[in-house]
Amino acid sequence: MGHQKTIFVQPAEVTTTLPLTSNVQSTTKVISKQLTLSKTNHTTKRSATNGSIKKTFTNGLTTNHHIRLSHRNSEVHITPPTTPPTTRYSDTKIPLIVECQVRARIPTATGDMFLHLYKNNRDNKEHLAVVFGEDIRSTSLDTSRPGEVEMDRILRGAYTGKLKPGQTSSSDGFKGTTMISSDKLPPPLVRIHSECFTGEIVQSVRCDCGEQLKEAMKLIQSEGRGVVIYLRQEGRGIGLADKLRAYNLQDLGHDTVSANVFLHHPPDLRTYDIATQILADLRLSNIRLLTNNPDKIEQVENGGIKVVERVPMVPSAWKVNHDSNHIINELDQYLKVKVERMRHLLNVPETLLN
């Protein structure tokens, strides 16, 4: 395969200054409209002059810049949290290992796919890979395990082809067929998607996560080959409980970024090292990535996977310009903040720029 040009914008780092919880003098505090962010390493520092904690995180920006935490109200009086700040990166030096535990064929109205369930040595979550195409195989799944028999391999999905009633060999389904290796085929379309209960299950319009997942599945299935990696990192990594707290803060005037910061989280806690290890396990070293997030691209490439093309995910509501009478809704606000505050690669409709 010849050299292919990478198409995307690389991210960088930003920092946020947060108040020390120990300095809280009363039950309420006026939250400022502005927090200053600057480029540093992933460290936490105590300032001797103002008694604050400086918290650093990667946000996905190309240059050092200032981000304003805007509110719909000029001031918001809220009781500050007493929980300590959360760090984005694990301190463990143990190498990350992922292993596909089981794989099964999932028939749908539009065709078959294979669902892979992964475990790892970093968390207890069951991360998933939805695979389209017979050539994309899991190395850890196919590897023989001590003491297993053919039925063990069949039960965990380490078979080729399609299972038939009465089958006793893991290779029966592919006899007489030569399978092309995935590294000899064009880079597949890949979506790395983070779990979103509110957007996918109850169809909240505070985000476009449900739409993105549905569209990614549709695009990959139409190509007949590709992967959706489903990571269990709800609420951009802060979990469902704090995500719901952030929703309440948004109703009080915060946006999706300042709500996370108020809860002592970075705007985005998600990491993609597990996703890159899953892609490596699936023998995919070059991919076309469905994303608007430059931080995701940087992390994937830092993990050794080459992103040869960024495929935009344009929300349906933004595929055509709004008319002049359009009323900005919560989804518009969310998407606009991700563009302006997190540097997501989307064109904001002109009617929303005023």
N, C-alpha and C positions, 0 to 999 in steps of 0.2 A: 504494500500500500504506500503511495507516495506521500510526501509531506502535505499536511492539510493546515490551512490557516485558522487559528483560533479567533472566534468572533464574539467578543464580550468586553466589558469594562472591568478592570481589576479593582478590588477594594483595598482599604487601608484600615486604620484604627482610630478610635476616638475615646474620650474619657468623660466621665460625669462626676461632678462634685455633689455629694450627698451629705445631709446633716447627720451628726452623731446622735444616736438615740439617747445616749447618756446626758446630752445637753438639753433635753426637753424639760422646760421649766413649768409647763402647765398642760392642761388636757387638750388645748387647741393651739394651733399655730397657723400663721398666715403663710401660705405657699406662694413663693415668688413666681412671676410669670416667666422668668428666665433662668436657665442653668447654663453654665459655660462648659463647653467641651473642647478638649485639646488632644493632640496626638501624643501618646506615651506607650509604655509597655504594659503587660498584664500584671499590675502591681496594685497594692493598697497602701496609701501613705497618710499619715496624720499630720495636719498642719499645725504648727506651734502658735500661729497668730490667730487663727479663727476657729480652732477646735473642730475641724471637719474631717471627714474621711474622703479621700479621693479614690474613686472606684473606676477601674479601667476595663474596657471591653472592646471587642471588634464589632463594628457596625456595618461595614461594607461600603466605605467611601474611598474615593481615589486620592483625596488630599485632605490635609488638616483644615477644619472649618468650624464655625460656630453654629449650633442648633438652638433655636428658640423653642421652649416648651410653651406653646400657646394655649390659652384657655378661652372658652366662650365668655366667661365672666372675668373681670379684671382681677379679682381676688377670690380665692376659695378657702374657706375656714374649715379645716378637717383635722381630726385627731391623728397625729403621725403614728406610724406603726412602731412597735417595739421589737420586732424581729430583726436579727442581724442581716447585713447585706449578703447577697448570694453571689458566689463566684461562678464564672462561666465554665472554666476549665478544670478538669479533674487533676488533683495533685499526684495521682498514682503514676509510677514509672513502669508499671507492669505492661508489657506489650499487649495491645488489643487483639483478641482472637475471636472470630465469629465462626459459628458452625451451623449448617443447615440441619435441623433435627428431622424434618419430615416435609414431604412434597406430595401434593395431590392434584389431580385434574379437576378443574371447576368448569362444568358446562354452563353456558349462558345462552340467552336467546340470540346473541350475535356471534357465538363461536366459543371455542374452548380456550382456557388459560390454565397455567399451573401456579398454584399458590405454594410458596416456600415459607416455612417458619424458621426463624433464626434465633439462636441463643448466643450469648457472649459472656466474657469474663469481667465485664465492667458493670452491668446492671442486671436486674432480674426480669427485664421486659422481653416480651416476645415481638420482635421486629419482623416485618413481613416483606416479601418480594413477590409481586404478581408478574409472572413471566409469560410473554407471548413468543412463540417460536420454539421448535424442537431442538434447534442447535444451541440454545443458551442453556448450559448445564452447570450445576453446582459441583465444584471440585470436592468440597467436604462431604457432600451427600454421596457422591459416586465412590469415594474412597472406601475400601473394604475395612470392616471393623472386626476386632478380635472375637472369634467364636461365633460369628453370625452365620446363618444358613440362608439359602435363597429366599425363603419366605420372609425372613427378617428384612432383607433388602427390598422385597416387593412391598412390605407393609410400610416402610419408611419412604417409599417413593423412588428408590434408587434403581429404577427400571428404565428401559428404553421403549419408545413406541407407545402403544396404547394397550392397557391391560385387557385381557379377555377372560371370560368365565373358565375356571379350571386351569389357568396358567400357573406353572410351577417354576419357571425360569425367569430371571430378571431381564434376560436379553431376548426372549421369544418375540417380543413385539417389533423388533428391528432386524430380524433375520433377512439376509439378502439385500439390505439397504445400506448405502454408504452415506453417512451424515457429514456435511461440510462443517469444518471447524468455524466457530464464531469469529475467530481472529482473521479469517480469510474473507469475511463478508463486510459490507459497509457498516460504519458505526451505527448502532441502533439508537432509536429515540428512547430517552430515559426521563422519568419524572421522579424526583426525590421529594416525597410529600410527608409533612408532619401531621400527626393526628389532630383532628379538630372536631370534637363531639358537637359543639354548638352549630358549626357550619355544615357538617355532613349529616347529622342525625336530626336535629330539630330545625335545620335550615335557617339559622340566624342570618340576617343581612347586615350584621356588623362587620362581616368579612366576606371574602369571595372563595374561601377554602373549598366548600362543597362543589362549587362550579369548576374550580381548577381540577379537582380530582376527577370529576365526571368527564371533563374535556380531555384530560390527559389519557384516560382509559380509551376514550373514543379515537383519539389520534393514533395512539400506539396500536390499537387493534386494527385500525384501517390499514396500517402499514404491514401488519401481520408479524411483526417482530419488534421486541423492545421490552422494557421493564418499568414497573412502578414500584419503587421502594417506599414502604409505609413505616415511618419511624414513630415510635411512641414517645413523643415529646410535645404534649398538649400545651396550648397557650404560649407558643414560642418558647417552650421549655420551662415555664413557671408552674405548670400543673393546672388542673381544672378549678381547684378551690381559689387560688389567687387570680386566675383568669376571671372568675365571676366577681371577685372583689374589684378587679380592674374595670369590669363592666359597670359596677356601681360608681366608681370614680369617674368614668366617662359620662354617666348621667349627671354627675355633679360639675362637669365642665372640663375635665381632662381629656386629652386625646389618647390614642393607643400607646404612644411612646411615654408621655409624662405619667400615665397611670402606672406603667411598669416601674418607672424610676421611683415614683412615690412609694411603691411597695418594696423598695430596695432591691429591685432587679434591673439589669441592663435592659435596654429596649428589646434585645433579642438574645436569648440564652441558648438557642439551638446550636448543636454541633453536628457535623456530618461525617465524622470519622467512622462510625459504624456503617454508614451508607457506602463509603468508599471501600471498606473491607468486604461488604456484601458484593459490590460490583467486581472486585478482584476475585472473589470466590466464584462468581459467575463467568469469569474469564473475559471480562469486558474492560479493556484498557483505553479504548477510545469511544467516546459517546457524543451524542447530540442531546443537550440538556434543555428540557422544558422548564424555564424559570425566568423571573424578572429580577432575581436577587443576586447582585454581584458578589456578596459575601459567600453565598452558597458555592458559586463558581470557584472562588479562591480556595475555599476549604477543600473542595473536591479535588482540585488540581494539586494542592499541597499534599493530598493523600495519595498521589501517584496516578490519578486517572486523568487522561487528557480530554478536555472539553473542546472538541473541534468545531462546535457550533452552538450558539445559544439560540433556542427557539422561543420567541416571546409567548407569554400567556396573557393575551389581551382580554380583560373582562368584557362580557357581552354588552354591558351598559355603556362601555366606552368605545365600542367599535364604530359608532357613529356619533357625530357631534350632537350635543344637546341643543334644543331650541332655547331661545333667549328667556323663555318663561319657566325653564326647568328649575325646580326647587331642589337644592342640594340635600341629599338624604344621608343617612349614616354610612352607607357603603361608599358613597362619594367621598365623605370626610375621611374614612379609613384609608382608602386608596390614595387620596391626595397626600395624607400624612406620610404614607410609606414612600411616596415619590420624593416629597420635600424634606423629610426628616431622616429617611433610611436609604435614600438614593436608589430606590427601585427603578428599573428601567422601563418606564411607561410614559407615554405622552398624555398629559392631562388635557382634557377637552377645554377649548378656549373659554367656554361659558363658565367654567369652574375656577378660572384664574383670577377673577375679580374679587 
